[in-house]
Amino acid sequence: MAVLKFRVYLEEDDAVYRDIVIQHKQFFQDLHFAILKAYEFDSKHQATFFRSNDNWQRGREISFAKYDKSYVAEPLLMSETTIGSEIRDTNQRFIYVYDFTKNWTFLVELINVSKEESSKITYPAVSRTEGIGPQQYGTKSLLGDKFADIEEKYDLSEAAEGFGEEGEENGGEHEEEGNSGGEEDF
């Protein structure tokens, strides 16, 4: 049974991606849930795939459900459409859109086809994770609450306070004045 490896990029940042391996006889619904799991998104929103070409133009739609919108052609349904049935060439591309309000868009590109299936893997599976994925709801800082303290400590919007003029000699008094609590100024 053929195993397909897809690279799933975040549309805005191709340095953030997840590689997902899936069997060709599995359904787009399986790929849909694998992408959500790989990016730690919930599955509460509408979603759709579009078959695509080398220029990332949207073609035939493969939708999770038939939604209240106008379609050029009736969409295929993810639960009924196998991935292998929509592969037209060795570097097939799809566009995946999740949560039509937030419009999360992912570029899905076939990067490998293998005839070797691993008995140790439950398909679909994430085989590689690169970069820190976005937060589905709002922004959560890596630094958490500490970020506000750092931002305040190094606030440079105050008329370049703490910086001397070019060529100015640093006198002992000036260093003492700008230095508070034994910390060094940068």
Secondary structure, DSSP 8 states (H G I E B T S, - for coil): --EEEEEEEETTEEEEEEEEEEETTSBHHHHHHHHHHHTT--S-S-EEEEEE-TT--EEEEEESS--SS--SS--EETTT-BSGGG--STT-EEEEEE-TTTTEEEEEEEEEEES---TT--SSEEEEEES----SSS---SSTTHHHHHHHHT--TTTTTT---TT----HHHHHHH--TT----
